[in-house]
Amino acid sequence: MDKIRIVGGTPLKGVIPIGGAKNAALTLMPACLLTGETLSLSNLPHLVDITTMANLLAQHGVGMVLNGQAPNGGHSGRVLELTAAEITNTTAPYDLVRKMRASVLVLGPLLARCGQARVSLPGGCAIGTRPVDLHLKALEQMGARIDVDGGYIVADVPGGRLKGATVVFPQVTVGGTENILMAATLAEGETVITNAAREPEVSDLAYCLQAMGAKIEGIGTPTLRVTGVERLHGCDYAVLPDRIETGTYMVAAAITRGDIELIGARRDLMQSVEKVMAEAGVEFEDTERGFRVRADRKPIRGVDIMTEPYPGFPTDMQAQLMALMATAEGASMITETIFENRFMHVPELSRMGARINVHGSSAIVRGVPRLSGAPVMATDLRASVSLVLAGLAAHGETLVNRVYHLDRGYERVEEKLAACGAVIERVKSNDPAE
């Protein structure tokens, strides 16, 4: 199993290109199930989760053509054409769905187009751990009959076509909003989604669906109105840049007290993260190609952070900011309000000398002058990159184990960081037990 080896202490300076958003791409890809024509997605990141979604769609009968690189060169030019001319299978099997929670996003499109679906519960988890039940209740409001049998969501639509409904989510759910938004495009009548998620990835899906012929109002607001149409058509659509990758490299510049230009990044998507980091002493500047992040002129100070649904501070940036706060002057409090068990990186950061005390859903972080390199283990995607960031700032060598988590969300991370001066490499493990 691969490891990441880092020798820290070098301020990063240079440019880093930002790829397409993983979370947006994973939502856009299932939209191909809504039409028999070709959906062409450009700026697609090359990640394990994207491959998993492609494999899932392929077994539903989706044909795919990867067009390599666009004229602008580099990995950012990848284009994938998806054509669901005929859906040959409406079952999403456990072996594929268990690898990635976003797989449940095939449920709405399959019901909308085929009137039936059998989808494994994502990740093999019980309903309620994350709000998959909110997806199901909303689809039932639209006329679907749903049962859970043997770990599978078994659903059909009497009469074959979903009906418009007023869906009020009791809590913000990104996946639920996306699933119902897709289902509503082909439903009979108007669907109103209240307390809809406002994340840029949700808006990106809505704009793509509009390009496919969907009638959607209220994009970017908590209320989405969808008037169903008989059919959708294909389109060409570019995935928006990844705001979590952008934020991660913003922290890379800050934690090493460096100076990095992020190419292709959209600063307007980063307002909540930028606000927190600016309070901590990080400087930002627009450029012709993106924006610049500097932390080489002011001390980094501790600030308080609370995760919230968009446009609040994203939970997917919490671990990265905790690593930065571990190197800041003074103390900070980080409160996690979105997911439970999202402090699993704390023991590993503590191994590197970080001073962190967890009290329920909050962590008190007291900055130290310098972290120390150590062998650490990644527990999830964002935790893994927080350990890489800590390693960049630490004195000595850090070995990050279980980097398969990292590969789910970050493309060529060692290459991008090394280009800015980081001493970092991927190494093969010699341990036969791994």
Order of alpha helices (4+ residues) and beta strands (2+ residues): beta-beta-alpha-beta-alpha-beta-beta-beta-alpha-alpha-beta-alpha-beta-beta-beta-alpha-beta-alpha-beta-beta-beta-alpha-beta-alpha-beta-beta-beta-alpha-beta-alpha-beta-beta-beta-alpha-beta-alpha-alpha-beta
